[in-house]
Amino acid sequence: MMDTTQARRGRWAVAMMFAANGFVMGAWAPQIPLLLPRHSISESVLGLLILVLGLGAVGAMLFTGRLIGTYGSVKVLRGFALSASVALPLVVFSPNLWVLAPAMALLGALIGCMDVSMNANAVEVERGLKRAIMSSSHGFWSLGGFVGGSMGAWIVAVWGAQTQAVVVGIASAALIVLAMPFLQGDPAAPAPAADHPAPKSGLFPREAGLWLLGAMALFSMVPEGAVLDWAALYLKQELGSDVFRSGLAFAFFSGAMAVMRFAGDGVRNRFGAVRTLQASGLLAALGLLLAAVAPSDSLAIVAFFITGLGVANMVPIMFSAAGNYPGLPSGVAISIVTMVGYAGILVAPASIGFIAEHIGFRWTYAGLSLLLVLVASLAGSTAGADGEHARPQVSKRPAT
């Protein structure tokens, strides 16, 4: 186990990894529409390419836990972080669709694997510090996304997409290299003795409680995706907003999430994961319900801000709970919860759009608020998020 000084260094090192990951993803956002004229493709083809990216991420997440169980979170995080820093240029410089499609799958896979390993490492640092850092780590991801998106858009506008990709690759690699020496984590599992071979492992742990955490993460991410993808259209179509005001819905939601994530660790350290998740889920549900019944766009924007305050700390708590799940290595447990949770981001845009087309956004957001109430009612499942440092350490072998 790491000492407190090591844990403090590791805390800031893993925070920089979260920031680098968010920085790359933020810089990717302004590149997306540029793929249409560059490759002469339609919006539907672009949608399929984005789906390929998401499938690459979710599929690769499944195997990351096994790597962490074998090599430890620090080595795995270093490898995937450095690889992810060069993935965006590979996509931007792809000469045709035959190269672009696998490049996007690779970008998704590397970002997804980095996501799992940095969350696993953050859990290990929490053990060393004996306090929560997960929410603020995700806050650094949001901060990195803001810088990457805003700076990336400016560079694209002034110097072009390819220059932006190169600058982002160099900047993210530099940040990662500076942080790498200070990463701290538990050692990898020792090799099994010859007369006691390691048991055969499977990809999917059988623990029902772990899959429940994954479902809770999914139920938390689907409403988040509903605001990201559809809030602006809701304000424009049903509340008569102009382009500027409709864009404020997600801006206020995202800003509230960033602020609350930096405050979330203090809240959780004081009140515990269970009570924090209960309050967060109910607050987010209230925000979505207010957005559903809002008579004006101004009130809807405020409602989405309230939703962001509630949603901010829900998934970080579940990741901490997964990383501390009894009897399983952190990487294996987090990879499952991350995979199931992010599957919600894949299915949310199309499914929510289909539902809203038939019943309207008001009823859709009202229905999604019930998912958040359900998560709040299941908050007791995350009690392990606070108590892992008190339980015995388990073998770092993948689950059977």
Buried (B, 14 or more C-beta within 10 A) or exposed (E): EBEEEBBBBBBEBBBBBBBBBBBBBBBBEBBEEBBEEBBEBEEEBBEEBBBBBBBBBBBBBBBBBBBBBBBBBBBBBBBBBBBBBBBBBBBBBBEEBEEBBBBBBBBBBBBBBBBBBBBBBBBBBBBBBEBBBBBBBBBBBBBBBBBBBEBBBEBBEEEEBEEBBBBBBEBBBEBBBEBBEBBBBBEBBEEEEEEEEBEEBEBEBEBEBBBBBBBBBBBBBBBBBBBBBBBBBBBBBBBEBEEEBBBBBBBBBBBBBBBBBBBBBEBBBEBBBBEBBBBBBBBBBBBBBBBBEBEEBBBBBBBBBBBBBBBBBBBBBBBBBBBBBBEBBBBBBBBBBBBBBBBBBBEBBEBBBEBBEEEBBBEBBBBBBBBBBBBBEBBEBBBBBBEBBEEEEEEBBBBE
